[in-house]
Amino acid sequence: MPELFRPVDYAIPAFIILIIAEMLWARSRAPEKYEPRDTLTSLALGTGSTVAGALTGALVFSLAMWMYENRLFDIGWVWWAWPLCFVLDDLAYYWAHRTGHRVRWFWASHVNHHSSQHYNLSTALRQTWTGFIALGFIFRIPLALIGFHPALLLFVGAFNLIYQFWIHTEAIGKFPRWFEYVMNTPSHHRVHHATNPRYLDRNYAGVFIIWDRMFGTFTEEVESEKIRYGIVRQLGTFNLLWSVFHEWVGIFQDLWSAPWRHKLSYLVREPGWSHDGSRETSDTIRARWLEAQEAKAD
């Protein structure tokens, strides 16, 4: 096994420099893009996520190694394994991310990444503290069972994470059409973080936006419509612990009060689902918006 460096360790200084540069840009051109308490919350969420990952990473890696020891194919460290692993890992990320928006149990872990009503590079640092509890790793480590070494999975996963940092910005418009067609970009990811009905639960890609085009979840950014960021039901607070755990609290409240035949649904159905129809999901919000658009057209 080759000795692999840790890409994120080298990227952190660049992250800091880019955030400062974006702050300076925002100060002169769009001061509303940064809010000090929001930025501090993002930094705290990123720090906590790093700690949580350090505490649970060994367990996940051990599980991946067990899968690798029972692998289906001996891929080894041939040159083509690196790009193939990167592409397959990004495809696995797409499905993990999509599930994170469509299944409430996984959403409870992912929601803190979307909780900011601002969209800037510090927002990229809003990573989960509870990913291990939600079992989000189950989507990507099966690549070890195929025959990719877990160390290689960590390596390509780090580059996937680094790529996604720079797309959390409003300072960049759109790239040439060919690039926008294949790659995830700030424009595509702004759509993903929007709460506008036309944009809800769209553009799940990590690196390659082609997955969304292939699986019917792609939506183009409409320049004439101002994007509203955050979550459908905004937190209304910068409280760090509430940002991390509010959806878990909501789940347990629903489990406690729901009839027995509906309890499981509050875990596996989409966020916003309720057995009595008293709440709205992203699908119902979009459907109502589409009806309104059609009525306007008539």
C-alpha positions as CSV (number, residue, x, y, z in Angstrom):
1,M,0.0,0.0,0.0
2,P,1.5,3.4,-0.9
3,E,1.8,6.0,1.8
4,L,-0.9,8.5,1.2
5,F,-0.9,12.1,2.4
6,R,-3.9,13.8,4.0
7,P,-5.3,16.2,1.3
8,V,-7.6,18.1,3.8
9,D,-4.6,19.0,6.0
10,Y,-3.0,20.9,3.0
11,A,-6.3,22.4,2.0
12,I,-7.2,24.0,5.3
13,P,-4.8,27.0,4.8
14,A,-6.4,27.6,1.4
15,F,-9.8,27.4,2.9
16,I,-8.9,30.1,5.4
17,I,-7.3,32.4,2.8
18,L,-10.4,32.0,0.5
19,I,-12.8,32.8,3.3
20,I,-10.9,36.0,4.2
21,A,-10.8,37.0,0.5
22,E,-14.5,36.4,0.1
23,M,-15.1,38.5,3.3
24,L,-13.1,41.3,1.8
25,W,-15.1,41.0,-1.4
26,A,-18.4,41.0,0.5
27,R,-17.4,44.0,2.6
28,S,-17.0,46.2,-0.4
29,R,-19.7,44.8,-2.7
30,A,-22.3,42.9,-0.7
31,P,-21.9,43.3,3.1
32,E,-25.1,41.4,3.7
33,K,-23.5,38.2,2.5
34,Y,-21.7,37.7,5.8
35,E,-23.3,37.8,9.3
36,P,-20.8,37.5,12.2
37,R,-22.9,35.2,14.4
38,D,-23.8,33.0,11.4
39,T,-20.1,32.7,10.4
40,L,-19.1,31.8,14.0
41,T,-21.8,29.1,14.1
42,S,-20.5,27.7,10.8
43,L,-16.9,27.6,12.2
44,A,-18.1,25.9,15.4
45,L,-20.1,23.3,13.4
46,G,-17.0,22.6,11.4
47,T,-14.8,22.2,14.4
48,G,-17.4,19.9,16.1
49,S,-17.7,17.8,13.0
50,T,-13.9,17.3,12.9
51,V,-13.9,16.2,16.5
52,A,-16.9,13.8,15.9
53,G,-15.1,12.4,12.9
54,A,-11.9,11.8,14.9
55,L,-13.9,9.9,17.6
56,T,-15.8,7.6,15.2
57,G,-13.5,7.4,12.2
58,A,-11.6,4.4,13.4
59,L,-14.8,2.4,13.8
60,V,-15.9,3.2,10.2
61,F,-12.5,2.4,8.9
62,S,-12.4,-0.9,10.7
63,L,-15.8,-1.8,9.1
64,A,-14.5,-0.8,5.7
65,M,-11.4,-3.0,6.3
66,W,-13.6,-6.0,7.2
67,M,-15.4,-5.5,3.9
68,Y,-12.1,-5.2,2.0
69,E,-10.9,-8.4,3.5
70,N,-14.0,-10.1,2.0
71,R,-13.7,-8.2,-1.3
72,L,-15.1,-9.5,-4.5
73,F,-12.2,-8.4,-6.7
74,D,-8.5,-7.8,-6.2
75,I,-8.2,-4.3,-7.8
76,G,-5.1,-3.4,-5.9
77,W,-3.3,-0.1,-6.6
78,V,-3.3,-0.1,-10.4
79,W,-3.3,3.4,-11.9
80,W,-6.9,3.2,-13.2
81,A,-8.2,2.3,-9.8
82,W,-7.7,5.9,-8.6
83,P,-9.9,7.8,-11.2
84,L,-12.5,4.9,-11.2
85,C,-12.7,5.0,-7.4
86,F,-13.1,8.8,-7.5
87,V,-16.0,8.6,-10.0
88,L,-17.7,5.7,-8.2
89,D,-17.3,7.4,-4.8
90,D,-18.9,10.6,-6.2
91,L,-21.8,8.5,-7.5
92,A,-22.2,6.9,-4.1
93,Y,-22.1,10.4,-2.6
94,Y,-24.9,11.5,-4.9
95,W,-27.2,8.8,-3.5
96,A,-26.1,9.4,0.0
97,H,-26.8,13.1,-0.4
98,R,-30.1,12.5,-2.1
99,T,-31.2,10.1,0.7
100,G,-30.1,12.7,3.2
101,H,-32.8,15.0,1.8
102,R,-35.5,12.4,1.2
103,V,-35.4,10.2,4.4
104,R,-35.9,12.1,7.6
105,W,-33.5,9.9,9.7
106,F,-30.6,10.9,7.4
107,W,-31.9,14.5,7.1
108,A,-31.6,14.9,10.9
109,S,-27.9,14.6,10.4
110,H,-27.6,16.6,7.2
111,V,-29.9,19.5,8.0
112,N,-27.4,21.6,9.9
113,H,-25.4,22.0,6.6
114,H,-28.5,23.8,5.2
115,S,-29.5,25.8,8.3
116,S,-27.7,29.0,7.4
117,Q,-29.7,31.8,5.7
118,H,-26.5,33.0,4.2
119,Y,-24.5,31.4,1.4
120,N,-20.8,31.9,1.5
121,L,-17.6,29.8,1.9
122,S,-18.0,29.6,5.6
123,T,-21.3,27.7,5.0
124,A,-19.3,24.8,3.5
125,L,-17.9,24.3,7.0
126,R,-21.3,23.4,8.4
127,Q,-20.8,19.7,8.6
128,T,-22.6,17.1,10.6
129,W,-21.8,16.0,14.2
130,T,-24.1,13.0,14.0
131,G,-23.2,11.3,10.7
132,F,-22.1,8.2,12.6
133,I,-25.4,8.0,14.4
134,A,-27.3,8.4,11.2
135,L,-25.2,5.7,9.5
136,G,-24.5,7.9,6.5
137,F,-21.3,6.1,5.8
138,I,-23.2,3.0,4.6
139,F,-23.5,4.5,1.1
140,R,-19.8,4.8,0.4
141,I,-17.9,2.1,2.2
142,P,-19.3,-0.7,0.2
143,L,-16.8,0.2,-2.5
144,A,-14.3,-1.6,-0.2
145,L,-16.3,-4.8,-0.7
146,I,-15.9,-4.3,-4.5
147,G,-12.1,-4.2,-4.0
148,F,-11.0,-0.6,-3.4
149,H,-8.8,-0.2,-0.4
150,P,-10.3,1.8,2.4
151,A,-7.3,4.1,2.4
152,L,-8.0,4.9,-1.2
153,L,-11.7,5.6,-0.3
154,L,-10.5,8.1,2.3
155,F,-8.1,9.7,-0.2
156,V,-10.6,10.3,-3.0
157,G,-13.3,11.2,-0.4
158,A,-11.1,14.0,0.8
159,F,-10.7,15.4,-2.7
160,N,-14.5,15.2,-3.1
161,L,-14.9,17.3,0.1
162,I,-12.2,19.8,-1.0
163,Y,-13.9,20.3,-4.4
164,Q,-17.2,21.1,-2.7
165,F,-15.8,23.8,-0.6
166,W,-15.3,26.4,-3.4
167,I,-18.8,26.0,-4.8
168,H,-20.4,27.6,-1.7
169,T,-20.2,31.2,-2.9
170,E,-22.2,33.9,-4.6
171,A,-19.0,35.7,-5.7
172,I,-18.9,33.5,-8.8
173,G,-21.5,33.5,-11.6
174,K,-21.6,30.9,-14.3
175,F,-18.8,29.0,-16.1
176,P,-18.7,28.1,-19.8
177,R,-21.6,25.9,-20.8
178,W,-19.5,22.7,-21.2
179,F,-18.2,23.0,-17.7
180,E,-21.6,23.7,-16.2
181,Y,-23.0,20.7,-18.1
182,V,-20.5,18.2,-16.5
183,M,-19.3,19.7,-13.2
184,N,-21.0,20.9,-10.1
185,T,-20.5,24.7,-9.8
186,P,-21.5,27.5,-7.5
187,S,-24.5,28.2,-9.7
188,H,-25.7,24.6,-9.4
189,H,-25.1,24.4,-5.7
190,R,-26.8,27.7,-5.0
191,V,-29.9,25.9,-6.3
192,H,-29.3,23.1,-3.9
193,H,-29.2,25.4,-0.9
194,A,-32.3,27.4,-1.9
195,T,-35.7,27.2,-0.3
196,N,-37.5,28.6,-3.4
197,P,-40.2,26.0,-4.4
198,R,-38.7,25.5,-7.8
199,Y,-35.4,24.6,-6.3
200,L,-36.3,22.3,-3.4
201,D,-34.5,19.0,-3.3
202,R,-32.5,19.5,-6.5
203,N,-28.9,19.3,-7.6
204,Y,-27.5,16.7,-5.1
205,A,-24.2,16.3,-6.9
206,G,-20.8,16.4,-5.2
207,V,-18.4,16.9,-8.1
208,F,-20.2,15.8,-11.3
209,I,-23.6,17.4,-12.0
210,I,-24.1,14.7,-14.6
211,W,-25.6,12.4,-11.9
212,D,-28.5,14.9,-11.4
213,R,-29.0,15.1,-15.2
214,M,-29.1,11.3,-15.4
215,F,-31.4,10.7,-12.5
216,G,-33.9,13.6,-13.1
217,T,-33.0,15.9,-10.2
218,F,-31.3,18.7,-12.0
219,T,-32.6,22.3,-12.1
220,E,-30.9,25.3,-13.6
221,E,-30.4,28.5,-11.7
222,V,-32.8,31.2,-12.9
223,E,-31.1,34.5,-12.7
224,S,-34.3,36.5,-12.6
225,E,-35.4,34.8,-9.3
226,K,-33.6,35.8,-6.1
227,I,-32.6,32.8,-4.1
228,R,-33.7,32.4,-0.5
229,Y,-31.3,30.2,1.6
230,G,-31.7,28.1,4.6
231,I,-34.4,25.5,5.4
232,V,-38.2,25.7,4.8
233,R,-38.8,26.2,8.5
234,Q,-35.9,28.5,9.5
235,L,-34.2,28.0,12.9
236,G,-34.5,31.7,14.0
237,T,-31.5,31.3,16.3
238,F,-27.7,31.0,16.2
239,N,-27.7,28.5,19.2
240,L,-25.1,26.0,18.3
241,L,-26.6,22.9,20.0
242,W,-30.1,23.6,18.6
243,S,-28.6,23.9,15.1
244,V,-27.0,20.4,15.5
245,F,-29.8,18.6,17.3
246,H,-33.1,20.3,16.5
247,E,-34.3,17.8,13.9
248,W,-33.4,14.8,16.2
249,V,-35.5,16.5,18.9
250,G,-38.3,16.8,16.4
251,I,-38.1,13.2,15.4
252,F,-38.3,12.0,19.0
253,Q,-41.2,14.3,19.7
254,D,-43.1,12.9,16.7
255,L,-42.2,9.3,17.7
256,W,-43.6,9.9,21.2
257,S,-46.9,11.4,20.1
258,A,-47.6,9.5,16.8
259,P,-50.0,6.5,16.7
260,W,-48.1,3.2,16.7
261,R,-48.8,2.4,13.0
262,H,-47.2,5.7,11.9
263,K,-44.1,5.8,14.1
264,L,-41.8,4.2,11.6
265,S,-42.9,6.6,8.9
266,Y,-41.6,9.5,10.9
267,L,-38.1,8.0,10.5
268,V,-38.2,6.8,6.9
269,R,-40.6,9.2,5.1
270,E,-39.5,12.5,3.7
271,P,-38.9,15.5,6.0
272,G,-42.1,17.4,6.6
273,W,-44.3,14.3,6.3
274,S,-47.1,13.9,8.9
275,H,-49.7,11.2,9.2
276,D,-52.5,13.7,9.4
277,G,-51.3,15.9,6.5
278,S,-50.8,18.9,8.8
279,R,-47.4,19.7,7.4
280,E,-45.8,20.1,4.0
281,T,-43.0,18.2,2.3
282,S,-40.8,19.6,-0.5
283,D,-43.0,17.8,-3.0
284,T,-46.3,19.3,-1.8
285,I,-44.7,22.8,-1.6
286,R,-43.4,22.4,-5.2
287,A,-46.8,21.0,-6.4
288,R,-48.6,24.0,-4.9
289,W,-46.2,26.4,-6.5
290,L,-46.6,24.7,-9.9
291,E,-50.3,25.0,-9.7
292,A,-50.0,28.7,-9.0
293,Q,-47.6,29.1,-12.0
294,E,-50.1,27.3,-14.2
295,A,-53.0,29.5,-12.9
296,K,-50.9,32.6,-13.7
297,A,-50.2,31.3,-17.3
298,D,-54.0,30.8,-17.8
